[in-house]
Structure formats: structure tokens, C-alpha cells
């Protein structure tokens, strides 16, 4: 969207080129193609049109336009006001005093407010400077203030040509809302089997019921959960995306206006913006996967077909820290599950994550959401596989607060778009190669599609399965859910050469996490589950700093720890582990990072990213692994950093952070003394499949110590 007044001002401020410059430009243009001239024109006049280019690049999932500008500043300011949560009138008074507009609280129940400054440009490449914001920042009640910056966020699906005639009987529904799924002279539909709905695309929902006829292939075992009586009743899910077409006949009966809001336009209606390209179909597709109506002869059946579904429209406009925070914190006492199929650019060269406000929103949801049980945040792990991207460079998917979901193709392969990383917790099915089926769901204009793709399609399936689990036990905390996922996910049927057995005897993979979500197993475990012991956090700082990493070499740093033993922060049994790293490198993409636990589990925290030529490095970046879940934390940890570049890199600092419990979590949670070994099964064979490592914990531990001691001795000799 262009702002006419702003465009006029910018044109008036544009310096006039002298004649010599114009002549030189004309001579150059004469030698260039029309495309090159257009690129130069965009460069010369970027001040005027950067806004519209940026919006196009940021919010279309298949856009090839790259955001090359440093920052786009908005005329909105996030302000932390002392006592603002208890006395909202403080924000109004401050805004009026400084000729600003109070747009309201950002995070409900917090001291953060969003102010708009009408006296500066709505969008600019420079920070806004004005007397009223300067004087506001000096107010005693203002603890913090930050001008909002546009962020590039992409949807994690791929546009595919819709297959005409999904079935001979299926008609595309008209935009005006007529609804006629079948020809008048069609034969009567065959009576379905028990639990099989009459929805026309049910037979194409292979990921929910294909084991009926092919036991060798696994599905998500949703029908078992349904047979046990769990359909999502009483659970509320919202889709954080580009809007939801809630008038769709397969969504409308389950639509929940209390779980919906338009953050982009600041109104209650999350209806997507319609245009010829239908690029804003993403949220509607995700919503149908979760809660499309059962047995209504329309499109599909949702995984949790009796759950309530809402939509937060927040991607169809400029995304800022305030927009993300507002979306993630909306109505946290009503919404149970937030499903997000988007994130920073999966281009293999971006390192980005939540800002201050969004981090606050996550923490607020975890601590206060669902009456203190914690909001459930489910995140698509990313589609940067073709660019060798790592989801550990995405601060949303590698957060301990999100349940990061990867994808598997119909035949159990790693999809071409999938990102392998140690922060992934589990997997659901999605699209794969051209000869493998995709995901069927609802679409814009009250229609259906059989071409939903990418990790975008995986996260909503997970959201539906978690909704079934919460119906089985509404008292589950956010950590209970993660423990149940780890204990019940199934690795069999998922083909990868990176499966290993960790020190807690659980199978885990960088490609698939702990395996395929199993709805039946999750609801059965949930009914007997006891709340896990409280989360503890232990931080260990490596004593030495500023380690040089020579080109084409690696360093190995050993850290022996008792994991805060004999303190209230003692973490004996692990959940999440973070390595917080500050590092400089002439080429960031040439760096690889590995973390090995005392039990011998080796997590690849960062792989090479050939497209990442940044010289910025990492500044207190939290790489996260779930691969040591259930292991004992005490012992010697090994951090390996490999520099594949042609110049020296330098590790400035690293901290090791453990999250977990002082007591062992049992088979059904709590601390019942019964150890859960997770899903340890025989995997389908594959040519590229490696054998599992089945060393006992004690043997594995001592072998690891010997190897690490040798490496440490060699490293010391090199330094000396």
C-alpha cells in the first residue's frame, strides 16, 4: 500500500540530478536490458517505493523478491509504563500530553502500550526524530520505549497449481456462496464404515486412516482417539496467519469469535483480504485441518472436529514486534492452542527471532495462559531445506516454549523443503515429491483443495492432535504436553540416516525429532498423566573466553558440571538444553556447531549454510537441542565449533543452560518411579539408514570421557 501524502513528500525531498549525471545515466541505460533498467530505477527511487516492495516480499510465501533494505521504521512506538497494567489511564494521559495516539495495550495485563506519532512519516528508512517522542522517553513513568520496525515474515507453505476436479463429483464452490457439492443425478453415496465420515475428500486424507488397508504404513492414529470419544470438544485453537474465512461451510459451525481478531486492521473480523492471486488462503487452509466439521458432506474432516477454531489476522500487513506480541497474547484465558505456520525467511542466510515484546508474550502465555497451565504454542519448523537452512537459526522454532513440528512425506521420506535441526520435537505428515500426495483441506471462496503443502500443513495437524489430548486431560501443562509428545511419538516408518538412541534410550532424529505424532497413544497417556515436577533452570558459564578458531579447523571445549547440584536450580534430568553463543566470523555460513552430552548424545546445533555470507556472526544466540531429553545432566559436556571458512573466527563466550527437573519423570508423568523409555521400536529399513547406537549409558559415558580427554589434550598441545 502506498501512502499518497508520504509519496508526495518524498518526491519533493528527492535531490535533482545535474545534467551530467542524467547524460551518464542515459548512456548506461542504452547498454542495458529493460530488466536491468527497471532494477536500477528501483534502486534510484527506493525511498519512494520501498514500502510496497517490502510488503510484497514479506507476506507472499513464494515471493522471489528479496528484502535488501536495512530497516523500515514505522511511526509506532512500544512504551513500557510503570503501573500501566493496573491503571490504563496513565497511558491515555501520557499520550495526550505528548500529542500521541494511544493504540492500546500490546500484551493484556502488562505495562506495554503502543503509541502512534502522527507528526512523523508512517514508514521511513530512518528512525523517527520528534520532540514529542523525545520528551516522552524522559518521563519518570516510562521505563522503556522502542520505535517499531517492519519484520520480514514468510508463510511456510508452497504454492501449487490446484488439481482440477479433485474428484468427479466435487465442484468448485462459487465466490457468491452457492453450495452444491454433487450433481443432481449422482448415485447415492455408499454408507461409510464406522467413524468414516461422508465428507467427499475423506478418502484423500491418507495421513489419518491409511493403516486401515495398509498396516505397514503408519498414520496419525486419529481414529483410535475418536473411538475413545475424544474429538476436541471444549478445546479452543486459533490460527495465527493471514486470516480465516470463517463463513466457509466446513468452518462456520466451529468458528469461535472470541478466539479471533484482526491485528492488522485492529478490528474483530479476521476475514482474509481477497485478491486475484488468492495469496491469503494460508490461514483458511490451516484452520480446516484442525477443526473442519465432521460428516457434513463438505470437503474434509478436521483432526479435532469438535474443537472451536479462530483466526488471528496478523500476516497480511506489516509485521512488527508489537503485532507478533499482540497476536501471541490474545485472549490467553480462552484460547488453549496457538498454531503458527510462518517465521523468518527460510533462505539459508537469515538469523532472526522474536523481539523483546514477543519474548514477553511467550513468557506471559507460558506463565499465565490457560489459568496458569500455560498456552500451547505450536510452530512449523521451516521450509529452507533446499537452501540448507537450519531451524536453529529461527528463534521461534528453537524456543523452549514452542512445540516445533517437522514434516514427513507420504512414503516416510525427508521432504525436499525440510530443515534438520536439534530443536525439532516431533513430526506430522505433509507433502513430498511430485509422486506423493499432499494435504487436503478447506480453501478460500468456500472451496476445497488437495494441495496444501510444506511444514505449514504439518503444524495444524499437530494442533489438532494436541486438542484431542487436552480434551482427554484439560489439566495438562505446556510441559506435560511436550513430555507426552516425547514419550509417544513413533519413529518407525520415517526414513532417515540420522536416527540415534540417546542416553535415556529414546530414538531421536535431527530430521524428525522423536517421530510421528500418535493421537491414540497421546490421549491414552493423557488420561493417566500426573503433572510433571516444576521446571528448573541451571546456567553454567564457560570460564575462558575469546577462543580463536583457525580456518578449516575446529576447537573442542569441555565443560564439566554438576548441573547446580545441591541448589534450588539443580537440573538432574534434562528437557531442553541451550548453548548460548557469541561468535564472530568472516563468513557466518561456514560455521558448524555440535554439542555432546555426558551420555554421548551428539546434537548438531548448526550446520553449514552456504548462502549465509554475513560477517555479523552470533551475539548471545541460543542454540537449542531436545535430543538429551530424559538424560542425566551431570558430567562433561563438549562443544565443538568448526570453521570451514578461509579466515579466523573467534568464540567470544558461551553459556550452557539446562532446563529440566530434579526428579525423574515417570511413564505417566509425576514422579512414580517408573522410567519411561519412550518409543523404542524397530524401524523400516532403508539403504541409507544407519544402525542405532545401543551402548548402555554407563559404557557410553566412559567411552565418551576417554575420547573427550584425548581431544582436550591435543587441543592444549596445539595452543601451547
Secondary structure, 3 states (H helix, E strand, C coil): CCCHHHHHHHHHHCCCCCHHHHHHHHHHHCCCCHHHHHHHHHHHCHHHHHHHHHHHHHHCCCCCCCCCCCCCEEEEEEEEECCCCCCCHHHHHHHHHCCCEEEEECCCCCCEEEEECCCCCCEECCCCCCHHHHHHHCCCCEEEEEEEECECCEECCCCCCCCCCCCCCCCCCCCCCCCCCCCCCCCCCCCCCCCCCCCCCHHHCHHHHHHHCCCCCCCCCHHHHHHCCCCCCCCEEEEEECCCCCCCCCCHHHECHHHCEECCCCECCCCCCCCCCCHHHHHHHHHHHHHCCCCCCCCCCCCCCCCEEEEEECCCCCECHHHHHHHHCCCCCCCCEEEECEECCCCCCCCECCCHHHHHHHHHHHHHHHHHCCCEEEEECCCCHHHCCCHHHECCCCCCCEEEEEEECCCCCCCCCCCCCCCCCEEEECCCCCCCCCEEEEECCCEEEEEECHHHHHHHHHHHHHHHHHHHCCCCCHHHHHHHHHHHCECCCCCCCCCEECCCCCEEECCCECCECCHHHHHHHHHCCECCCCCEEEEEECCCCCEEECCCEEEEEEEEECCCCCCCCCCCEEEEEEEEEEEECCCHHHEEEEEECCCCCEEEEECCCCCCCCCCCEEEEEEEECCCCCCECCEEEEEEEEECCCCCEEEEEEEEEEEEECCCCECCECCCCCECCCCCCCCCCCCCCCCCCCCCHHHHHHHHHHHHHHHHHHHHHHHC
